[in-house]
Each structure stands twice: as C-alpha cells, then as structure tokens.
Amino acid sequence: MPGGGIAWGEHPEAAVRRELEEETGLVNVETLQVAEVYSHTYLRSVERPYDSVHHIGIVYTMTVDLSDLRFEQHGSTDRCAWFTEHQARSLPLTPAGAFAIDLAWPKA
C-alpha cells in the first residue's frame, strides 16, 4: 500500500497522487475516492520507549492505468508489486497495511 505524509498546506488528494507516483511510478489515476479513515494510537511503553503517537490515515480507493510499476529511487519504499489476497495477507503487515487489506478484501 503506497503511503506517506502530507506536506504542510498540501491537499490530501494531491498528497495521495504525489505519493503514488513517488512510490510506484503510477500517474494515470482515473478515479479516486476516500474509502475510510484509519486511526490507531501507539502508546509509550517499556517495549516501545518512544513518544506516544496518534496515526491517522486517509485510505483511498482508486482506479489506475496499470502501467508498469517502478521501484522508488532513493526513497523509503524498497519495491512495489501487485499481490493476490492470499499473497497480501501472508506479508508482514503494519496495522495500517492490515486495515487496508481488510478494506480491499473484507472477511466474510
């Protein structure tokens, strides 16, 4: 799931388009719609000795031109690929990644 931060003053829709291009090379977004808002807190603890954080993410559904994916150059994403549901669920996932997969493939 491509993702990233919103720059100061940047509209969320512009941010999602920018991050999608930076991380995957995809630029031809045909439709873009807010699917859900993700909210998760990470509290400071002995196991996590960092400041508490409240992570809020806007998850979009989109239709894109399935151009060839390309890996991000000199960024935080090491590679990108298309996955089946089974493949995606077998990956090590962050809570936000698991949330997005459950949106894409709701459990029965």
C-alpha distances in whole Angstrom, upper triangle without the diagonal:
4,6,10,13,16,19,22,23,20,19,16,16,17,14,11,13,14,10,9,12,13,9,10,13,13,15,17,15,18,17,15,15,15,14,14,15,13,16,17,20,20,24,26,28,29,26,24,27,25,25,24,21,19,16,15,12,12,10,10,11,12,14,14,16,15,16,16,13,14,13,13,17,18,15,13,10,12,11,9,10,10,10,13,13,15,13,10,12,14,12,12,10,10,12,9,7,10,10,8,9,12,12,11,13,16,18,22
4,7,11,13,16,19,20,17,17,14,13,14,11,8,10,10,7,6,9,9,6,7,11,11,13,15,14,17,16,14,15,15,15,15,15,14,17,18,20,21,25,26,28,30,27,25,27,25,25,24,20,19,16,15,12,12,10,10,12,12,14,13,16,15,15,15,12,12,11,11,14,15,12,11,8,11,10,8,11,12,13,16,16,19,17,13,16,18,15,15,13,12,14,11,10,13,13,11,12,16,15,14,17,19,22,25
4,7,10,13,16,17,14,14,11,12,12,9,7,10,10,6,7,10,10,8,10,13,13,14,17,15,18,17,14,15,14,14,14,13,12,14,15,18,18,22,24,26,28,26,23,25,22,22,21,17,16,12,12,9,9,9,10,13,13,16,16,18,18,19,19,15,15,14,12,15,16,12,10,9,13,13,12,14,15,17,19,19,21,19,16,18,20,17,16,13,12,13,10,10,13,13,11,14,16,15,15,19,20,23,27
4,7,9,13,15,12,13,11,12,12,8,8,11,9,6,9,11,10,9,12,15,15,16,19,17,21,20,17,17,15,17,16,14,13,15,15,17,17,21,22,25,27,25,22,23,20,20,19,15,15,11,11,9,10,11,13,16,16,19,18,21,21,21,21,18,17,15,13,15,15,11,9,10,14,15,14,17,19,20,23,23,25,23,19,21,22,19,18,16,13,15,12,12,16,15,14,17,19,18,19,22,24,26,30
4,6,9,12,10,11,9,12,11,7,9,12,10,8,12,14,12,12,16,17,18,18,21,19,22,21,18,18,16,18,17,14,14,14,15,17,17,20,22,25,27,25,22,23,19,18,18,14,13,11,10,9,10,12,14,17,18,21,21,23,24,24,24,21,20,18,16,17,17,13,12,13,17,18,18,21,22,24,26,26,28,26,23,24,26,23,21,18,16,16,13,15,18,17,16,20,22,20,21,25,26,28,32
4,7,8,6,8,7,9,9,6,8,11,10,9,12,14,13,14,17,18,18,18,20,18,21,20,17,17,15,17,17,15,15,16,17,18,20,22,24,27,30,28,25,26,22,20,20,16,15,12,11,10,10,13,14,18,18,21,21,24,25,25,25,22,22,21,18,19,19,16,15,16,20,21,20,23,24,26,28,28,30,29,25,27,29,26,25,22,19,19,16,18,21,19,18,22,23,22,23,26,27,30,33
4,6,5,8,9,12,10,7,11,13,10,11,14,15,14,16,19,19,20,19,21,20,23,22,19,20,18,21,20,18,18,19,20,21,22,24,26,29,31,30,27,27,23,21,21,18,17,15,14,14,14,17,18,21,21,24,23,25,27,26,27,24,23,22,18,19,19,16,16,18,21,23,23,26,27,29,32,31,34,32,29,30,32,29,27,25,22,23,20,21,25,23,22,25,27,25,26,30,31,34,37
4,6,9,10,13,12,10,14,16,14,14,18,19,18,20,22,23,23,22,24,23,26,25,21,22,20,23,22,19,20,20,21,22,23,25,26,30,32,31,28,28,24,22,22,18,18,16,15,15,16,19,20,23,24,26,26,29,30,30,30,28,27,26,22,23,22,19,19,21,25,26,26,29,31,32,35,34,37,35,32,33,35,32,31,28,25,25,22,24,27,25,25,28,30,28,29,32,33,36,39
4,6,9,12,10,10,14,15,14,15,18,19,19,21,23,23,23,21,23,22,24,23,20,20,19,22,21,19,21,21,23,24,25,27,29,33,35,34,31,31,27,25,24,21,20,18,17,16,16,19,19,23,23,26,25,28,30,30,31,28,28,27,24,25,24,22,22,24,27,28,28,30,31,33,36,35,38,36,33,35,37,34,33,30,27,27,23,25,28,26,25,29,30,28,29,33,33,36,39
4,6,8,7,6,10,11,10,12,15,16,15,18,20,20,19,18,20,18,21,19,17,17,16,19,19,18,19,20,22,24,25,28,29,33,35,34,31,31,27,25,25,21,20,18,16,15,14,16,16,19,19,22,22,24,26,26,27,25,24,24,21,22,22,20,20,21,25,25,24,27,28,30,32,32,35,33,30,32,34,31,30,27,25,25,21,23,26,24,23,26,28,25,26,30,31,34,37
4,6,5,6,9,10,11,12,14,16,16,18,20,20,19,17,18,16,18,17,14,14,13,16,17,15,17,19,22,23,25,28,30,34,37,35,32,32,29,27,26,22,20,18,15,13,12,14,14,17,17,19,20,22,25,25,27,25,25,25,22,24,24,21,21,22,26,26,24,27,27,29,31,30,34,32,29,31,33,31,30,27,25,24,21,22,25,23,21,24,26,23,24,28,28,32,35
4,5,5,6,9,10,10,12,14,15,16,18,18,17,16,17,15,17,15,11,11,10,13,13,12,14,16,19,21,23,26,28,31,34,33,29,30,27,25,24,20,18,15,12,10,8,10,10,13,14,17,18,21,22,23,25,22,23,23,20,23,23,20,20,20,23,23,22,24,24,25,27,27,30,29,25,27,29,27,27,23,21,21,17,19,21,19,17,21,22,19,20,24,25,28,31
4,5,5,6,9,10,11,13,14,16,16,17,15,13,14,11,13,11,8,9,9,12,14,14,16,18,21,24,26,29,31,34,37,35,32,33,30,29,27,23,21,18,15,12,10,11,9,12,11,14,14,17,20,20,22,21,21,22,20,22,23,21,20,20,24,23,21,22,22,24,26,26,29,28,25,27,29,27,27,24,23,22,18,19,22,20,17,20,22,19,19,23,24,28,30
4,6,5,6,9,10,11,12,14,15,15,14,12,13,11,14,13,11,12,13,16,17,17,18,21,23,25,27,30,32,35,38,36,33,34,30,29,28,24,22,19,17,14,12,13,12,14,13,16,15,18,20,20,22,20,20,20,18,20,21,19,19,19,22,22,21,22,23,25,28,28,31,29,26,29,31,28,28,25,24,24,20,21,24,22,20,23,25,22,22,26,27,31,34
4,5,5,6,8,10,10,12,14,14,14,12,15,13,16,15,12,13,13,15,16,15,16,18,20,22,24,27,29,32,34,32,29,30,27,25,25,21,19,16,14,12,10,12,11,14,14,16,16,18,20,20,21,19,19,18,16,18,19,16,16,16,20,20,18,21,21,23,26,26,29,27,24,26,28,25,25,22,20,21,17,18,21,20,17,21,23,20,21,24,26,29,32
4,5,5,6,9,10,10,12,13,11,11,12,10,13,12,9,11,10,13,14,14,15,17,19,22,23,27,29,32,34,32,29,30,27,26,25,21,20,16,14,11,9,9,8,11,10,13,13,16,17,17,19,16,17,17,15,18,19,16,16,15,18,18,16,18,18,20,22,22,25,24,21,23,25,23,23,20,19,19,15,15,19,17,14,17,20,17,17,21,23,26,29
4,6,5,6,9,10,10,10,9,7,9,8,11,11,9,12,13,15,17,17,18,21,23,26,27,30,32,35,37,35,32,34,31,30,29,25,23,20,18,15,13,12,10,12,10,12,11,13,15,15,16,15,15,16,14,17,18,16,17,16,19,18,16,18,18,21,23,24,27,25,22,25,27,24,25,22,22,22,18,18,21,20,17,20,22,19,19,23,25,28,31
4,5,5,6,9,10,10,9,8,11,11,15,15,13,15,16,18,19,19,20,22,24,26,27,30,31,34,36,34,31,32,29,28,28,24,23,20,18,15,14,14,13,15,14,15,14,15,17,16,17,15,14,14,12,14,15,13,14,14,17,17,15,18,19,22,25,26,28,26,23,26,28,25,25,23,22,23,19,19,22,22,19,21,24,22,21,25,27,30,33
4,5,5,6,8,9,10,10,13,12,16,16,14,15,15,17,18,17,17,19,21,23,24,27,29,31,33,31,28,29,26,26,25,22,21,17,16,13,13,13,12,14,13,15,14,16,16,16,16,13,13,12,10,13,14,11,11,11,14,14,13,15,17,19,22,23,25,23,20,23,24,21,21,19,18,19,16,16,19,19,16,18,21,20,19,23,25,28,31
4,6,5,6,7,6,7,10,9,13,13,12,14,15,16,17,18,18,21,22,25,25,29,31,33,35,33,30,32,29,29,28,24,23,19,18,15,13,12,11,12,11,12,10,12,13,12,13,10,11,11,10,13,15,13,13,11,14,13,11,13,14,16,19,20,23,21,18,21,23,20,21,19,18,20,16,15,19,18,15,17,20,18,17,20,23,26,29
4,6,5,4,5,6,9,10,14,15,14,17,18,19,21,21,22,24,26,28,29,32,34,36,38,35,32,34,31,31,30,27,26,22,21,18,17,16,15,15,13,14,11,12,13,11,12,10,9,10,9,11,14,12,13,12,14,13,12,14,15,18,22,23,26,23,21,24,25,23,23,22,21,23,20,19,22,22,19,20,24,22,20,24,27,30,33
4,6,6,8,9,13,14,17,18,17,19,20,21,22,22,22,24,25,27,27,30,31,34,35,33,30,31,28,28,28,25,25,21,21,18,18,17,16,18,16,17,15,16,16,14,14,11,9,9,6,8,10,8,10,9,12,11,11,14,16,19,23,24,26,23,21,24,25,22,22,21,20,22,19,18,22,22,19,21,24,23,22,25,28,31,34
4,6,8,11,14,14,18,18,17,19,19,20,21,21,20,22,23,25,25,29,30,32,33,30,28,30,27,28,27,24,24,20,20,17,17,16,15,16,15,16,14,15,14,13,12,9,8,7,5,8,10,8,8,6,9,8,8,11,13,16,19,21,23,20,18,21,21,18,19,17,17,19,17,15,19,19,17,18,22,21,19,22,25,28,31
4,5,9,11,12,16,17,16,19,19,20,22,22,22,24,25,28,28,31,33,35,36,33,31,33,30,31,30,27,26,23,22,19,18,16,15,16,14,14,11,12,11,10,9,5,5,6,6,10,13,11,12,9,10,8,6,9,11,14,17,19,21,19,17,20,21,18,19,18,19,21,18,16,19,20,17,18,21,20,18,21,24,27,30
4,6,9,11,15,17,16,20,21,22,24,24,24,27,28,31,31,34,36,38,39,37,34,36,33,34,33,30,29,25,25,21,20,19,17,17,15,14,11,11,10,8,8,6,5,7,8,10,13,13,14,12,13,11,10,11,13,17,20,22,24,22,20,24,25,22,23,22,23,25,22,20,23,23,20,21,24,23,21,24,27,30,33
4,6,8,11,13,13,16,18,19,22,23,23,26,28,31,31,35,37,39,41,38,35,37,35,35,34,30,29,25,24,20,19,17,15,14,11,11,7,7,8,7,8,7,8,10,11,14,17,16,17,14,16,13,11,12,12,16,19,21,24,21,20,23,24,22,24,22,23,24,21,19,22,22,19,20,23,21,19,22,25,28,31
4,6,9,12,12,16,18,20,22,23,24,27,29,32,33,36,38,40,43,40,37,39,36,36,35,31,30,26,24,21,19,18,15,15,12,11,8,8,10,9,11,10,11,14,13,16,19,17,19,17,19,17,15,16,16,19,22,24,27,25,23,26,28,26,27,25,25,26,23,22,25,24,21,22,25,23,21,24,27,30,33
4,6,9,11,15,17,19,22,23,25,28,31,33,35,38,40,43,45,42,40,41,39,38,37,33,32,28,26,22,20,18,15,14,10,9,6,5,8,8,11,12,14,17,17,19,22,21,22,20,22,19,17,17,16,20,22,24,27,25,23,27,29,27,29,27,27,28,24,23,26,25,21,22,25,22,20,23,26,30,32
4,6,7,11,14,15,18,20,22,25,28,31,32,36,38,41,43,40,38,40,37,36,35,31,29,26,23,19,17,15,12,10,7,6,4,7,10,11,14,14,16,18,18,21,23,22,22,20,22,20,17,17,16,19,21,22,25,24,22,25,27,26,27,25,25,26,22,21,23,22,18,20,22,19,17,21,23,27,29
4,7,10,14,15,19,21,23,27,30,33,35,38,41,43,46,43,40,43,40,39,37,34,31,28,25,21,18,16,13,11,7,5,5,7,11,12,16,16,19,21,22,24,27,25,26,23,26,23,20,19,18,20,22,23,26,26,24,26,29,28,30,27,28,28,24,23,25,23,20,21,23,20,18,21,23,27,29
4,7,10,12,15,18,20,24,27,30,32,36,39,41,44,41,39,41,38,37,35,31,29,25,22,19,16,14,10,8,5,5,7,10,13,15,18,18,21,23,23,26,28,26,26,24,26,24,21,20,18,20,21,22,25,25,23,25,28,27,29,26,26,25,22,21,23,21,18,19,20,17,16,19,21,25,26
4,7,9,12,14,17,20,23,27,29,32,35,38,40,38,35,37,35,34,32,28,25,22,19,15,12,10,7,6,4,7,9,12,15,17,19,18,21,22,22,25,27,24,24,22,25,23,20,20,18,20,21,21,25,24,22,24,27,25,27,24,23,23,19,19,21,18,15,17,18,15,14,18,20,23,25
4,6,9,12,15,18,21,25,27,31,34,36,39,37,34,36,34,32,30,26,23,20,17,14,10,9,5,5,6,9,12,16,18,20,23,21,23,24,24,27,29,26,25,23,26,25,22,22,20,21,22,21,25,25,22,23,27,26,26,23,22,21,18,18,19,17,14,16,17,13,13,17,18,21,23
4,6,8,11,14,18,21,24,27,30,33,36,34,31,33,31,29,27,23,20,17,13,11,7,6,4,6,9,12,15,19,20,22,24,23,25,25,24,27,29,25,24,23,26,25,22,22,21,21,22,21,24,25,21,22,26,24,25,21,20,19,15,16,17,14,12,15,15,12,13,16,17,20,22
4,7,10,13,17,20,23,26,29,32,35,32,30,33,30,29,26,23,20,17,14,11,8,6,5,6,9,13,15,19,20,23,25,23,25,25,25,28,29,26,24,23,26,24,21,21,19,20,20,18,21,22,19,19,23,22,23,19,18,17,13,14,15,11,9,12,12,8,10,13,13,16,19
4,6,10,13,17,20,23,26,28,31,29,27,30,27,26,23,20,16,14,11,9,6,5,7,9,12,16,19,22,23,26,27,25,27,26,26,29,30,26,24,23,26,25,22,23,21,21,21,19,22,23,19,19,23,22,22,18,17,14,11,13,13,10,9,12,11,8,11,14,13,16,19
4,7,10,13,17,20,23,25,29,27,24,27,24,23,20,16,13,10,7,6,5,6,9,12,15,19,21,24,25,27,28,26,27,27,25,28,29,25,23,22,25,25,23,24,23,23,23,21,24,24,20,20,23,22,21,18,16,13,10,13,13,10,10,14,13,11,14,16,16,18,21
4,7,10,13,16,20,22,25,23,21,23,21,20,17,14,10,8,5,5,6,7,11,13,17,20,22,26,26,28,28,26,27,25,24,27,27,24,21,20,24,23,22,23,22,21,22,20,22,22,19,18,21,20,18,15,12,9,7,10,11,7,9,12,12,11,14,16,15,17,20
4,7,10,13,17,19,22,21,18,21,18,17,14,11,7,6,5,6,9,11,14,17,20,24,26,29,29,31,32,29,29,28,26,29,29,25,22,22,25,25,24,25,25,24,25,23,25,25,21,20,23,21,19,16,13,10,9,12,13,10,12,15,14,14,17,19,18,20,23
4,7,10,13,15,19,17,15,17,15,14,11,8,6,5,7,9,12,13,17,20,23,26,28,31,31,33,33,29,30,28,27,29,28,25,21,22,24,25,24,26,26,25,26,23,25,24,21,20,22,20,18,14,11,8,8,12,12,10,13,16,15,16,19,20,19,20,23
4,6,10,12,16,15,12,14,12,11,7,6,4,6,9,12,15,17,20,23,26,30,31,34,34,36,35,32,32,30,28,30,29,25,22,23,26,27,27,28,29,28,29,26,27,27,24,22,24,22,19,16,13,10,11,15,15,14,17,19,19,19,22,24,23,23,27
4,7,9,12,11,8,11,9,8,6,5,6,8,11,14,17,19,23,25,28,32,32,36,35,36,36,32,32,29,28,29,28,24,21,22,25,26,26,28,29,28,29,27,28,27,24,22,23,21,18,16,12,11,12,15,16,15,18,20,20,21,24,25,25,25,28
4,6,10,10,8,9,8,7,4,6,8,11,14,17,21,22,26,29,32,35,36,39,39,40,39,36,35,33,31,32,31,27,24,25,28,30,30,32,33,32,33,30,31,30,27,26,26,24,21,19,15,14,16,19,19,19,22,24,24,25,28,29,28,28,31
4,7,8,6,5,5,6,5,8,11,14,17,20,24,25,29,32,35,38,39,42,41,42,41,37,36,33,32,33,31,27,24,26,28,30,31,33,35,34,35,33,33,32,29,28,28,26,22,21,17,17,18,21,22,22,25,27,27,28,31,32,31,31,34
4,5,5,5,8,9,9,12,14,16,20,23,26,28,31,34,37,40,41,44,43,44,42,39,38,35,33,35,32,29,26,28,29,32,32,34,36,34,35,33,33,32,29,28,28,26,22,21,18,18,20,22,22,23,26,27,28,29,32,32,32,31,34
4,5,6,9,11,12,15,18,20,23,26,29,30,34,37,39,42,43,46,44,45,44,40,39,36,34,35,33,30,27,29,30,32,33,35,37,35,37,35,34,33,31,29,28,27,23,22,20,20,22,24,24,25,28,29,30,32,34,34,34,33,36
4,6,9,12,12,14,17,18,22,24,27,28,32,34,37,40,40,43,41,42,40,37,36,33,31,33,30,28,24,26,27,29,30,32,33,32,33,31,30,29,27,25,25,23,19,19,16,17,20,21,21,23,25,26,27,29,31,31,31,30,34
4,6,8,9,11,14,15,19,21,25,26,29,32,34,37,38,40,39,40,38,35,34,31,29,30,28,25,22,23,25,27,28,30,32,31,32,30,30,29,26,25,25,22,19,18,15,15,18,20,20,21,24,25,26,28,30,30,30,30,33
4,7,9,12,15,17,20,23,27,28,32,34,37,40,40,43,42,42,41,37,36,32,30,31,29,26,23,25,27,29,31,33,35,34,36,34,34,32,30,29,28,26,22,21,18,19,21,23,24,24,27,28,29,31,33,34,34,34,37
4,6,9,12,14,18,20,24,26,29,32,34,37,37,40,39,40,39,35,34,30,28,29,26,24,21,23,25,28,29,32,33,33,35,33,33,32,29,28,28,26,22,20,17,18,19,21,23,23,25,27,28,29,31,33,33,33,37
4,6,10,12,16,19,22,25,28,31,34,37,37,40,40,40,39,36,35,32,29,30,28,25,22,24,27,29,30,33,34,34,36,34,35,33,30,29,30,27,24,22,18,18,19,22,23,23,25,27,28,29,31,33,33,33,37
4,7,10,13,16,20,22,26,29,32,35,36,39,38,39,39,35,34,32,29,31,29,25,22,24,27,29,30,32,33,32,34,32,33,32,28,27,28,26,23,20,17,16,17,20,21,20,23,25,25,26,29,30,30,30,34
4,6,10,13,16,19,22,25,28,31,32,35,35,36,35,32,31,29,27,28,26,23,20,22,25,26,27,29,30,30,31,29,31,30,26,25,27,24,21,18,15,14,14,17,18,18,20,22,23,23,26,28,27,28,32
4,6,10,13,16,19,23,25,29,30,33,33,35,35,31,31,29,27,29,27,24,21,22,25,27,26,28,29,29,30,28,29,29,25,24,26,24,21,18,14,13,12,16,17,15,17,20,21,21,23,25,25,26,29
4,7,10,12,16,19,22,25,26,30,30,31,31,27,27,25,23,26,24,21,18,19,22,23,23,25,25,25,27,25,26,26,22,22,23,21,19,15,12,10,9,13,14,13,14,17,18,18,20,22,22,24,27
4,7,10,13,17,19,23,24,28,28,29,30,27,27,25,24,26,25,22,19,20,23,24,23,25,25,25,26,24,26,26,22,22,24,22,20,17,13,12,9,13,14,12,13,17,17,16,18,21,21,23,26
4,6,10,13,16,19,20,24,24,26,26,23,24,23,21,24,24,20,18,18,21,21,20,21,21,22,23,21,24,23,19,20,22,20,19,15,13,11,8,11,13,10,10,14,15,13,16,18,19,21,24
4,6,10,13,16,18,21,22,24,25,22,23,23,21,24,25,21,19,19,22,22,20,21,21,21,23,21,24,24,20,21,23,22,21,17,15,14,10,12,14,11,10,14,15,12,14,17,18,21,24
4,7,10,14,15,19,19,21,23,20,22,21,20,24,24,21,19,18,21,20,18,18,17,18,19,18,21,20,17,18,21,19,19,16,14,13,9,10,12,9,7,11,12,9,11,14,15,18,21
4,6,10,12,16,17,19,21,19,20,21,20,24,25,22,20,19,22,20,17,18,17,17,19,18,21,21,17,19,22,21,21,18,17,16,13,13,14,12,9,12,13,10,10,14,15,19,21
4,7,10,14,14,17,19,18,20,21,21,25,26,23,22,20,23,21,17,17,15,16,16,16,20,19,17,18,22,21,22,19,19,18,15,14,15,13,10,12,13,9,9,12,14,18,20
4,6,10,11,14,17,16,18,20,20,23,26,23,22,20,22,20,17,16,14,16,17,17,21,20,18,20,23,22,24,21,21,21,17,16,18,16,13,14,16,13,11,15,17,20,23
4,7,9,12,15,14,18,20,20,24,26,24,24,21,23,20,17,16,14,16,17,17,21,21,19,21,24,23,25,23,24,24,20,19,20,19,15,16,18,15,13,16,18,22,24
4,6,8,11,11,14,17,18,21,24,22,22,19,21,18,15,14,13,15,17,18,22,21,19,22,24,23,25,23,24,25,21,19,22,21,17,18,20,17,15,18,21,24,27
4,6,9,10,14,17,18,21,24,23,23,21,22,19,15,14,13,16,18,20,23,22,21,24,26,25,27,26,27,28,24,22,24,24,20,20,23,21,18,21,24,27,29
4,6,8,11,15,17,20,23,22,22,19,20,16,13,11,10,13,15,18,21,19,18,22,23,22,25,24,25,26,24,21,23,23,19,19,22,20,17,19,23,26,28
4,6,9,13,15,17,21,20,21,18,19,15,13,12,12,15,18,20,23,21,20,24,25,23,26,25,26,28,25,23,25,26,22,22,25,23,20,23,26,29,31
4,6,10,13,15,19,19,19,16,16,13,10,10,10,14,17,20,22,19,19,23,24,22,24,24,25,28,25,22,25,26,22,22,25,24,21,23,27,29,32
4,7,9,12,16,15,16,13,12,9,7,7,9,13,16,19,20,18,17,21,21,19,21,21,22,24,22,19,22,23,20,19,23,22,19,22,25,28,31
4,7,9,12,12,14,11,10,8,7,9,11,15,19,21,23,19,19,22,22,20,21,21,22,25,23,20,23,24,21,21,25,24,22,24,28,30,33
4,6,9,9,10,7,7,5,6,9,12,15,19,21,22,19,18,21,21,18,19,19,20,23,21,19,22,23,21,21,25,24,22,25,28,30,33
4,6,6,8,6,7,7,8,12,15,18,21,23,25,21,20,23,23,19,20,19,20,22,20,18,22,23,21,22,25,25,23,26,29,31,35
4,6,9,8,8,9,12,15,18,21,25,27,28,24,23,26,26,22,22,22,22,25,23,22,25,27,24,25,29,28,27,30,33,35,38
4,7,8,9,11,14,17,21,23,27,29,29,26,24,27,27,23,22,22,22,25,23,22,26,27,25,26,30,30,29,31,34,36,40
4,6,7,10,12,16,19,21,25,26,27,24,22,24,24,21,20,19,18,21,19,19,22,23,22,23,27,26,26,28,31,33,36
4,6,9,11,15,18,20,23,24,25,22,19,22,21,18,17,16,15,18,16,16,19,20,19,20,24,24,23,26,28,30,34
4,6,8,11,14,16,20,21,22,18,16,19,19,15,15,14,14,17,15,14,17,19,17,18,22,22,21,23,26,28,31
4,7,11,14,16,19,21,21,18,16,19,18,15,14,15,16,19,18,16,19,21,19,20,23,24,22,24,27,29,32
4,7,11,13,16,18,19,15,14,17,17,13,14,15,16,19,18,15,18,20,18,18,22,22,20,22,25,27,30
4,7,10,13,15,17,13,12,15,15,13,14,14,16,18,17,14,16,18,16,15,19,19,17,19,22,24,27
4,6,10,13,14,11,10,14,14,12,15,15,17,19,18,14,16,18,15,14,18,18,16,17,21,22,25
4,7,10,12,9,9,13,13,12,15,15,18,19,18,14,16,17,14,13,16,16,13,14,18,20,23
4,6,8,6,6,9,10,10,13,13,16,18,17,13,14,16,13,11,14,15,11,12,16,17,20
4,5,5,6,9,10,11,15,15,18,19,18,14,14,16,14,10,13,14,11,10,13,14,17
4,5,5,6,9,10,13,13,16,16,16,12,11,13,11,8,10,11,8,7,10,11,13
4,6,5,6,9,12,13,16,17,17,14,13,15,14,10,12,14,12,10,13,12,14
4,6,5,7,11,12,15,17,17,13,12,15,14,11,13,15,13,12,15,15,18
4,5,5,9,9,12,13,13,9,9,12,10,7,10,12,10,10,13,14,17
4,6,8,8,11,12,13,9,8,11,11,7,9,12,11,10,12,11,15
4,7,8,12,14,15,12,10,14,14,11,13,16,15,13,15,15,18
4,6,10,12,13,10,9,13,13,11,13,16,15,15,17,17,20
4,7,10,12,9,9,13,13,12,14,17,17,17,18,18,22
4,6,8,5,6,9,10,9,12,14,14,15,16,16,20
4,5,5,6,9,10,11,12,14,15,16,17,18,22
4,5,5,6,9,10,11,12,14,15,15,16,20
4,5,5,6,9,10,11,12,14,15,16,20
4,5,5,6,9,10,11,12,13,15,19
4,5,5,6,9,10,10,11,12,15
4,6,5,6,9,10,10,11,15
4,5,5,6,9,10,12,16
4,5,5,6,8,10,13
4,5,5,5,7,10
4,6,6,9,12
4,6,10,12
4,6,9
4,6
4
